Amino acid sequence: MSTLEKKRFNQWTLLAAATGYSAVYCKKVVNGDRSQTSKGGRVIMDKYQEFLKLINA
């Protein structure tokens, strides 16, 4: 019988896949190095908040 193991996902890779922006840009926006109020920054922060809700649920 095989065992299923949880896959560890890089949060920046998931955020990049969900938003269409690069993982590096997503990381910089969330960490505050780039603007969170720009068009892309708002999209990234919205998705990030959704991910946090899923993780903490």
Biopython code that builds the backbone (N, CA, C, O; Angstrom):
import numpy as np
from Bio.PDB.StructureBuilder import StructureBuilder

atoms = [
    (1, "MET", "N", (0.836, -1.160, 0.000)),
    (1, "MET", "CA", (0.000, 0.000, 0.000)),
    (1, "MET", "C", (0.895, 1.242, 0.000)),
    (1, "MET", "O", (1.855, 1.334, 0.765)),
    (2, "SER", "N", (0.569, 2.169, -0.850)),
    (2, "SER", "CA", (1.364, 3.391, -0.901)),
    (2, "SER", "C", (0.784, 4.425, 0.057)),
    (2, "SER", "O", (-0.421, 4.459, 0.309)),
    (3, "THR", "N", (1.643, 5.241, 0.567)),
    (3, "THR", "CA", (1.185, 6.297, 1.465)),
    (3, "THR", "C", (1.209, 7.611, 0.714)),
    (3, "THR", "O", (2.111, 7.883, -0.079)),
    (4, "LEU", "N", (0.216, 8.406, 0.978)),
    (4, "LEU", "CA", (0.155, 9.723, 0.360)),
    (4, "LEU", "C", (0.780, 10.731, 1.305)),
    (4, "LEU", "O", (0.421, 10.809, 2.480)),
    (5, "GLU", "N", (1.696, 11.480, 0.790)),
    (5, "GLU", "CA", (2.338, 12.496, 1.596)),
    (5, "GLU", "C", (1.872, 13.859, 1.122)),
    (5, "GLU", "O", (1.608, 14.069, -0.062)),
    (6, "LYS", "N", (1.777, 14.769, 2.057)),
    (6, "LYS", "CA", (1.418, 16.128, 1.683)),
    (6, "LYS", "C", (2.562, 16.734, 0.882)),
    (6, "LYS", "O", (3.734, 16.582, 1.225)),
    (7, "LYS", "N", (2.199, 17.413, -0.174)),
    (7, "LYS", "CA", (3.215, 18.129, -0.933)),
    (7, "LYS", "C", (3.436, 19.483, -0.286)),
    (7, "LYS", "O", (2.496, 20.149, 0.148)),
    (8, "ARG", "N", (4.667, 19.860, -0.236)),
    (8, "ARG", "CA", (4.981, 21.196, 0.254)),
    (8, "ARG", "C", (5.043, 22.127, -0.937)),
    (8, "ARG", "O", (5.790, 21.888, -1.886)),
    (9, "PHE", "N", (4.270, 23.170, -0.886)),
    (9, "PHE", "CA", (4.243, 24.133, -1.972)),
    (9, "PHE", "C", (4.890, 25.428, -1.519)),
    (9, "PHE", "O", (4.715, 25.863, -0.381)),
    (10, "ASN", "N", (5.616, 26.016, -2.396)),
    (10, "ASN", "CA", (6.191, 27.317, -2.135)),
    (10, "ASN", "C", (5.072, 28.341, -2.290)),
    (10, "ASN", "O", (4.441, 28.414, -3.344)),
    (11, "GLN", "N", (4.823, 29.126, -1.255)),
    (11, "GLN", "CA", (3.717, 30.072, -1.304)),
    (11, "GLN", "C", (3.882, 31.101, -2.416)),
    (11, "GLN", "O", (2.890, 31.581, -2.965)),
    (12, "TRP", "N", (5.112, 31.442, -2.752)),
    (12, "TRP", "CA", (5.320, 32.440, -3.808)),
    (12, "TRP", "C", (4.995, 31.840, -5.166)),
    (12, "TRP", "O", (4.477, 32.537, -6.038)),
    (13, "THR", "N", (5.289, 30.565, -5.359)),
    (13, "THR", "CA", (4.964, 29.889, -6.612)),
    (13, "THR", "C", (3.455, 29.784, -6.774)),
    (13, "THR", "O", (2.930, 30.011, -7.864)),
    (14, "LEU", "N", (2.757, 29.442, -5.703)),
    (14, "LEU", "CA", (1.296, 29.372, -5.754)),
    (14, "LEU", "C", (0.691, 30.736, -6.035)),
    (14, "LEU", "O", (-0.235, 30.857, -6.836)),
    (15, "LEU", "N", (1.208, 31.752, -5.383)),
    (15, "LEU", "CA", (0.701, 33.108, -5.579)),
    (15, "LEU", "C", (0.961, 33.574, -7.004)),
    (15, "LEU", "O", (0.116, 34.232, -7.611)),
    (16, "ALA", "N", (2.124, 33.236, -7.535)),
    (16, "ALA", "CA", (2.451, 33.599, -8.912)),
    (16, "ALA", "C", (1.523, 32.894, -9.895)),
    (16, "ALA", "O", (1.076, 33.501, -10.868)),
    (17, "ALA", "N", (1.235, 31.635, -9.652)),
    (17, "ALA", "CA", (0.340, 30.885, -10.537)),
    (17, "ALA", "C", (-1.077, 31.438, -10.481)),
    (17, "ALA", "O", (-1.776, 31.452, -11.494)),
    (18, "ALA", "N", (-1.505, 31.890, -9.318)),
    (18, "ALA", "CA", (-2.869, 32.392, -9.154)),
    (18, "ALA", "C", (-3.048, 33.794, -9.726)),
    (18, "ALA", "O", (-4.148, 34.157, -10.144)),
    (19, "THR", "N", (-1.975, 34.584, -9.748)),
    (19, "THR", "CA", (-2.101, 35.979, -10.169)),
    (19, "THR", "C", (-1.542, 36.257, -11.554)),
    (19, "THR", "O", (-1.953, 37.214, -12.210)),
    (20, "GLY", "N", (-0.615, 35.436, -12.002)),
    (20, "GLY", "CA", (0.010, 35.682, -13.293)),
    (20, "GLY", "C", (1.255, 36.553, -13.211)),
    (20, "GLY", "O", (1.880, 36.838, -14.232)),
    (21, "TYR", "N", (1.616, 36.973, -12.017)),
    (21, "TYR", "CA", (2.831, 37.758, -11.816)),
    (21, "TYR", "C", (3.955, 36.823, -11.370)),
    (21, "TYR", "O", (3.699, 35.697, -10.941)),
    (22, "SER", "N", (5.192, 37.290, -11.472)),
    (22, "SER", "CA", (6.318, 36.427, -11.115)),
    (22, "SER", "C", (6.368, 36.194, -9.607)),
    (22, "SER", "O", (5.879, 37.003, -8.819)),
    (23, "ALA", "N", (6.967, 35.076, -9.229)),
    (23, "ALA", "CA", (7.081, 34.720, -7.814)),
    (23, "ALA", "C", (7.928, 35.741, -7.061)),
    (23, "ALA", "O", (7.645, 36.049, -5.903)),
    (24, "VAL", "N", (8.955, 36.262, -7.705)),
    (24, "VAL", "CA", (9.824, 37.255, -7.064)),
    (24, "VAL", "C", (9.044, 38.540, -6.802)),
    (24, "VAL", "O", (9.162, 39.135, -5.731)),
    (25, "TYR", "N", (8.244, 38.968, -7.787)),
    (25, "TYR", "CA", (7.434, 40.176, -7.621)),
    (25, "TYR", "C", (6.403, 39.976, -6.510)),
    (25, "TYR", "O", (6.189, 40.875, -5.697)),
    (26, "CYS", "N", (5.770, 38.814, -6.470)),
    (26, "CYS", "CA", (4.793, 38.516, -5.418)),
    (26, "CYS", "C", (5.440, 38.601, -4.041)),
    (26, "CYS", "O", (4.873, 39.179, -3.113)),
    (27, "LYS", "N", (6.620, 38.026, -3.919)),
    (27, "LYS", "CA", (7.325, 38.046, -2.634)),
    (27, "LYS", "C", (7.654, 39.477, -2.219)),
    (27, "LYS", "O", (7.491, 39.837, -1.053)),
    (28, "LYS", "N", (8.116, 40.292, -3.165)),
    (28, "LYS", "CA", (8.465, 41.675, -2.850)),
    (28, "LYS", "C", (7.242, 42.490, -2.451)),
    (28, "LYS", "O", (7.322, 43.323, -1.548)),
    (29, "VAL", "N", (6.110, 42.258, -3.115)),
    (29, "VAL", "CA", (4.885, 42.987, -2.771)),
    (29, "VAL", "C", (4.430, 42.620, -1.367)),
    (29, "VAL", "O", (4.122, 43.503, -0.566)),
    (30, "VAL", "N", (4.386, 41.334, -1.060)),
    (30, "VAL", "CA", (3.918, 40.891, 0.255)),
    (30, "VAL", "C", (4.867, 41.358, 1.357)),
    (30, "VAL", "O", (4.417, 41.717, 2.445)),
    (31, "ASN", "N", (6.161, 41.359, 1.092)),
    (31, "ASN", "CA", (7.144, 41.792, 2.091)),
    (31, "ASN", "C", (7.243, 43.305, 2.209)),
    (31, "ASN", "O", (7.899, 43.806, 3.123)),
    (32, "GLY", "N", (6.604, 44.048, 1.302)),
    (32, "GLY", "CA", (6.597, 45.502, 1.386)),
    (32, "GLY", "C", (7.697, 46.190, 0.609)),
    (32, "GLY", "O", (7.849, 47.407, 0.714)),
    (33, "ASP", "N", (8.470, 45.451, -0.169)),
    (33, "ASP", "CA", (9.529, 46.063, -0.963)),
    (33, "ASP", "C", (8.984, 46.751, -2.212)),
    (33, "ASP", "O", (9.624, 47.649, -2.758)),
    (34, "ARG", "N", (7.807, 46.330, -2.661)),
    (34, "ARG", "CA", (7.135, 46.943, -3.808)),
    (34, "ARG", "C", (5.762, 47.432, -3.356)),
    (34, "ARG", "O", (5.267, 47.033, -2.303)),
    (35, "SER", "N", (5.158, 48.297, -4.160)),
    (35, "SER", "CA", (3.887, 48.918, -3.799)),
    (35, "SER", "C", (2.747, 47.902, -3.712)),
    (35, "SER", "O", (2.549, 47.091, -4.616)),
    (36, "GLN", "N", (2.012, 47.963, -2.619)),
    (36, "GLN", "CA", (0.847, 47.100, -2.442)),
    (36, "GLN", "C", (-0.424, 47.775, -2.936)),
    (36, "GLN", "O", (-1.488, 47.156, -2.951)),
    (37, "THR", "N", (-0.326, 49.038, -3.340)),
    (37, "THR", "CA", (-1.504, 49.769, -3.796)),
    (37, "THR", "C", (-1.569, 49.891, -5.311)),
    (37, "THR", "O", (-2.540, 50.426, -5.845)),
    (38, "SER", "N", (-0.556, 49.408, -6.005)),
    (38, "SER", "CA", (-0.590, 49.421, -7.468)),
    (38, "SER", "C", (-1.584, 48.375, -7.957)),
    (38, "SER", "O", (-2.090, 47.572, -7.173)),
    (39, "LYS", "N", (-1.857, 48.391, -9.251)),
    (39, "LYS", "CA", (-2.819, 47.439, -9.822)),
    (39, "LYS", "C", (-2.406, 45.998, -9.519)),
    (39, "LYS", "O", (-3.207, 45.216, -9.009)),
    (40, "GLY", "N", (-1.171, 45.653, -9.830)),
    (40, "GLY", "CA", (-0.676, 44.304, -9.577)),
    (40, "GLY", "C", (-0.565, 44.002, -8.099)),
    (40, "GLY", "O", (-0.848, 42.886, -7.662)),
    (41, "GLY", "N", (-0.155, 44.994, -7.329)),
    (41, "GLY", "CA", (-0.020, 44.816, -5.890)),
    (41, "GLY", "C", (-1.344, 44.494, -5.221)),
    (41, "GLY", "O", (-1.405, 43.661, -4.316)),
    (42, "ARG", "N", (-2.408, 45.157, -5.669)),
    (42, "ARG", "CA", (-3.739, 44.888, -5.103)),
    (42, "ARG", "C", (-4.199, 43.476, -5.430)),
    (42, "ARG", "O", (-4.771, 42.793, -4.580)),
    (43, "VAL", "N", (-3.947, 43.032, -6.677)),
    (43, "VAL", "CA", (-4.330, 41.672, -7.081)),
    (43, "VAL", "C", (-3.584, 40.652, -6.228)),
    (43, "VAL", "O", (-4.177, 39.692, -5.736)),
    (44, "ILE", "N", (-2.292, 40.861, -6.056)),
    (44, "ILE", "CA", (-1.465, 39.942, -5.271)),
    (44, "ILE", "C", (-1.919, 39.906, -3.816)),
    (44, "ILE", "O", (-2.045, 38.828, -3.235)),
    (45, "MET", "N", (-2.165, 41.067, -3.226)),
    (45, "MET", "CA", (-2.578, 41.107, -1.826)),
    (45, "MET", "C", (-3.957, 40.483, -1.623)),
    (45, "MET", "O", (-4.197, 39.841, -0.601)),
    (46, "ASP", "N", (-4.868, 40.665, -2.586)),
    (46, "ASP", "CA", (-6.191, 40.030, -2.491)),
    (46, "ASP", "C", (-6.063, 38.513, -2.485)),
    (46, "ASP", "O", (-6.682, 37.838, -1.662)),
    (47, "LYS", "N", (-5.256, 37.973, -3.405)),
    (47, "LYS", "CA", (-5.055, 36.520, -3.463)),
    (47, "LYS", "C", (-4.332, 36.020, -2.220)),
    (47, "LYS", "O", (-4.635, 34.940, -1.712)),
    (48, "TYR", "N", (-3.382, 36.802, -1.734)),
    (48, "TYR", "CA", (-2.642, 36.415, -0.537)),
    (48, "TYR", "C", (-3.585, 36.309, 0.660)),
    (48, "TYR", "O", (-3.480, 35.375, 1.454)),
    (49, "GLN", "N", (-4.502, 37.262, 0.790)),
    (49, "GLN", "CA", (-5.482, 37.218, 1.877)),
    (49, "GLN", "C", (-6.387, 35.999, 1.748)),
    (49, "GLN", "O", (-6.748, 35.388, 2.754)),
    (50, "GLU", "N", (-6.761, 35.635, 0.513)),
    (50, "GLU", "CA", (-7.565, 34.429, 0.292)),
    (50, "GLU", "C", (-6.798, 33.179, 0.736)),
    (50, "GLU", "O", (-7.361, 32.295, 1.381)),
    (51, "PHE", "N", (-5.510, 33.115, 0.386)),
    (51, "PHE", "CA", (-4.686, 31.977, 0.790)),
    (51, "PHE", "C", (-4.586, 31.883, 2.310)),
    (51, "PHE", "O", (-4.656, 30.790, 2.871)),
    (52, "LEU", "N", (-4.424, 33.020, 2.973)),
    (52, "LEU", "CA", (-4.333, 33.013, 4.433)),
    (52, "LEU", "C", (-5.623, 32.504, 5.063)),
    (52, "LEU", "O", (-5.587, 31.773, 6.053)),
    (53, "LYS", "N", (-6.761, 32.887, 4.493)),
    (53, "LYS", "CA", (-8.046, 32.402, 5.013)),
    (53, "LYS", "C", (-8.148, 30.889, 4.863)),
    (53, "LYS", "O", (-8.633, 30.207, 5.767)),
    (54, "LEU", "N", (-7.694, 30.360, 3.727)),
    (54, "LEU", "CA", (-7.749, 28.915, 3.502)),
    (54, "LEU", "C", (-6.827, 28.160, 4.454)),
    (54, "LEU", "O", (-7.181, 27.098, 4.967)),
    (55, "ILE", "N", (-5.661, 28.711, 4.679)),
    (55, "ILE", "CA", (-4.683, 28.056, 5.549)),
    (55, "ILE", "C", (-5.156, 28.064, 6.996)),
    (55, "ILE", "O", (-4.995, 27.073, 7.709)),
    (56, "ASN", "N", (-5.734, 29.167, 7.427)),
    (56, "ASN", "CA", (-6.152, 29.307, 8.826)),
    (56, "ASN", "C", (-7.526, 28.720, 9.106)),
    (56, "ASN", "O", (-7.957, 28.677, 10.259)),
    (57, "ALA", "N", (-8.217, 28.271, 8.070)),
    (57, "ALA", "CA", (-9.581, 27.746, 8.273)),
    (57, "ALA", "C", (-9.585, 26.381, 8.897)),
    (57, "ALA", "O", (-10.651, 25.811, 9.128)),
]
sb = StructureBuilder()
sb.init_structure("model")
sb.init_model(0)
sb.init_chain("A")
sb.init_seg("    ")
for serial, (resi, resn, name, xyz) in enumerate(atoms, 1):
    if name == "N":
        sb.init_residue(resn, " ", resi, " ")
    sb.init_atom(name, np.array(xyz, "f"), 0.0, 1.0, " ", f" {name:<3s}", serial, name[0])
structure = sb.get_structure()
